[in-house]
Amino acid sequence: MTDPDAIDCIRPDWPAKPWVHALTTMRNGGYSSGRYASFNLAAHTGDDADAVALNRRLLKDRMQLPSEPLWLSQMHGKHLLRVESVGGIVEADGSWSTIAGTVCAVLTADCLPMLFCDSAGSRVAAVHAGWRGLHRGIISAAVETLSVPARDLLVWLGPAIGADAFEVGQEVYDSFVRINPANSTAFRPRDDPHWLCDIYALARIELQALGVESVYGGNFCTSSDAERFYSYRRDGITGRMASLIWLA
């Protein structure tokens, strides 16, 4: 039996200011069981509500969060909101803040979590970027919302499905190539009419086009690492990890 308190996380390896705090949880520790074992932080997947509440409390206590994260109802869109301007659960795929002590958060289990901060350490954002969100412009929306020159942004790409595991159809390939022909380099043919998609490469291509030069992370695969990560593609019914960022 695992120790429920033995939770762990991945912290970005990036040159952010020391008062910028960021992490992505993994699935070890916690109180969920069965398909959700064991540190599931999502309340919408069918897990026991009491277990999720205990996991969220454990997250806040063990990671010394300054406040309860703003938990979003994620819609695979491009809407971001300012954390300190809302309360309760809201529909969005990203949040941002310039106020110390407010925690931005997104939940993922194959989609790409992206954490943003500026080089001055004055603003932060957390973004949920599945392929639909990428296609709809979530990255450009985040860069515009943060309202600083793109060259002053730092971006960390958290755990997502890897390029050898993410199979998509011809329509996904075609839709991305119509947006930018350079996106074709993020796809490899699998079998007609299917492609393997590198979601990290899609993010990097758009970030580069927007002028964001400081990009970190992007070397995970949630699907192939069942010990550390949840994966919707691998397991179907499963939990979610959280990616969090805040200013101290």
KANOR-V117965 format. One record per residue. RES is the residue in one small letter. OMEGA is omega in radians with two decimals (none if undefined). BURIAL is # if it has 9 or more other ideal C-beta (glycine too) atoms within 8 Angstrom, else .. Layout:
[[RES | OMEGA | BURIAL] [RES | OMEGA | BURIAL]]
This chain:
[[m | -3.13 | .] [t | 3.06 | .] [d | -3.09 | .] [p | -3.14 | #] [d | -3.03 | .] [a | 3.11 | .] [i | -3.14 | #] [d | -3.10 | .] [c | 3.01 | #] [i | 3.11 | .] [r | -3.12 | .] [p | 3.00 | #] [d | -3.09 | .] [w | -3.06 | #] [p | 3.09 | .] [a | 3.08 | #] [k | -3.05 | .] [p | 3.12 | .] [w | 3.00 | .] [v | -3.11 | #] [h | -3.08 | #] [a | 3.11 | #] [l | 2.93 | #] [t | 3.12 | #] [t | 2.98 | #] [m | -2.97 | #] [r | -3.09 | #] [n | -3.09 | #] [g | 3.07 | #] [g | -2.93 | #] [y | 3.12 | #] [s | -3.09 | #] [s | 3.12 | .] [g | -3.12 | .] [r | -3.07 | .] [y | -3.06 | #] [a | -0.06 | #] [s | -3.10 | #] [f | 3.13 | #] [n | -3.10 | #] [l | -3.12 | #] [a | -3.13 | #] [a | -3.00 | .] [h | -3.00 | .] [t | -3.12 | #] [g | 3.10 | .] [d | 3.09 | #] [d | -3.05 | .] [a | 3.13 | .] [d | 3.12 | .] [a | 3.12 | #] [v | 3.12 | #] [a | 3.10 | .] [l | 3.12 | #] [n | -3.14 | #] [r | 3.09 | #] [r | 3.11 | .] [l | 3.10 | #] [l | -3.10 | #] [k | -3.09 | #] [d | -3.02 | .] [r | 3.14 | .] [m | 3.06 | #] [q | 3.11 | .] [l | -3.12 | #] [p | 3.13 | #] [s | 3.05 | .] [e | 3.09 | .] [p | 2.98 | #] [l | -3.13 | #] [w | -3.07 | .] [l | 2.87 | #] [s | -2.95 | .] [q | -2.96 | #] [m | -3.09 | .] [h | 3.11 | #] [g | -3.10 | #] [k | -3.10 | #] [h | 3.02 | #] [l | 3.11 | #] [l | 3.14 | #] [r | -3.00 | .] [v | -3.01 | #] [e | -3.12 | .] [s | -3.06 | .] [v | 3.03 | #] [g | -3.13 | .] [g | -3.13 | .] [i | -3.12 | .] [v | -3.14 | #] [e | 3.11 | .] [a | 3.10 | #] [d | 3.05 | #] [g | 3.07 | #] [s | -3.11 | #] [w | -3.09 | #] [s | 2.97 | #] [t | -3.04 | .] [i | 3.10 | .] [a | 3.05 | .] [g | 3.07 | #] [t | -2.97 | #] [v | 3.02 | #] [c | -3.09 | #] [a | 2.94 | #] [v | 3.14 | #] [l | -3.13 | #] [t | 2.99 | #] [a | 3.12 | #] [d | 3.05 | #] [c | -3.04 | #] [l | 2.97 | #] [p | -3.13 | #] [m | 3.10 | #] [l | -3.09 | #] [f | 2.86 | #] [c | 3.05 | #] [d | -3.04 | #] [s | 3.11 | #] [a | -3.11 | .] [g | -3.10 | #] [s | -3.12 | .] [r | -3.10 | #] [v | 3.09 | #] [a | 3.00 | #] [a | -3.02 | #] [v | 3.05 | #] [h | -3.02 | #] [a | 2.90 | #] [g | -3.10 | #] [w | 3.11 | #] [r | 3.10 | .] [g | 3.08 | #] [l | -3.13 | #] [h | -3.10 | #] [r | 3.01 | #] [g | -3.11 | .] [i | -3.11 | #] [i | 3.13 | #] [s | 3.08 | #] [a | 3.13 | #] [a | -3.14 | #] [v | 3.12 | #] [e | -3.09 | .] [t | -3.08 | #] [l | 2.94 | #] [s | 2.97 | .] [v | 3.09 | #] [p | -3.09 | .] [a | -3.12 | #] [r | 3.13 | .] [d | -3.12 | .] [l | 2.95 | #] [l | -3.11 | #] [v | 3.06 | #] [w | 3.12 | #] [l | -3.07 | #] [g | -3.05 | #] [p | 3.11 | #] [a | 3.12 | #] [i | -3.05 | #] [g | -3.04 | #] [a | 3.13 | #] [d | -3.04 | .] [a | -3.00 | #] [f | -3.14 | #] [e | 3.14 | .] [v | -3.13 | #] [g | -3.12 | .] [q | -3.09 | .] [e | 3.10 | .] [v | 3.08 | #] [y | -3.08 | #] [d | -3.07 | .] [s | 3.12 | #] [f | -3.14 | #] [v | 3.06 | #] [r | 3.12 | .] [i | -3.10 | .] [n | 3.14 | #] [p | 3.13 | .] [a | 3.13 | .] [n | 3.14 | #] [s | -3.12 | #] [t | 3.11 | .] [a | -3.10 | #] [f | 3.01 | #] [r | 3.12 | .] [p | 3.10 | .] [r | 2.98 | .] [d | -3.05 | .] [d | 0.13 | .] [p | -3.06 | .] [h | -3.11 | #] [w | 2.93 | #] [l | -3.02 | #] [c | 3.07 | #] [d | -3.07 | #] [i | 3.07 | #] [y | 3.14 | #] [a | 3.10 | #] [l | 3.12 | #] [a | -3.11 | #] [r | 3.13 | #] [i | -3.14 | #] [e | 3.11 | #] [l | 3.13 | #] [q | 3.14 | #] [a | 3.12 | .] [l | 3.13 | #] [g | 3.09 | .] [v | -3.05 | #] [e | -3.02 | .] [s | -3.07 | #] [v | -3.02 | #] [y | 3.11 | #] [g | 3.08 | #] [g | -3.13 | #] [n | -3.14 | .] [f | 2.92 | #] [c | -3.13 | #] [t | -3.07 | #] [s | -3.05 | #] [s | -3.07 | .] [d | -3.07 | #] [a | -3.13 | .] [e | -3.06 | .] [r | -2.93 | .] [f | 2.88 | #] [y | 3.08 | #] [s | 3.11 | #] [y | 3.13 | #] [r | -3.10 | #] [r | -2.92 | #] [d | -3.09 | #] [g | 3.07 | .] [i | -3.07 | .] [t | -3.14 | #] [g | -3.14 | #] [r | 2.96 | #] [m | 3.07 | #] [a | 2.98 | #] [s | -2.97 | #] [l | 3.04 | #] [i | 3.13 | #] [w | 3.06 | #] [l | 3.11 | #] [a | none | .]]
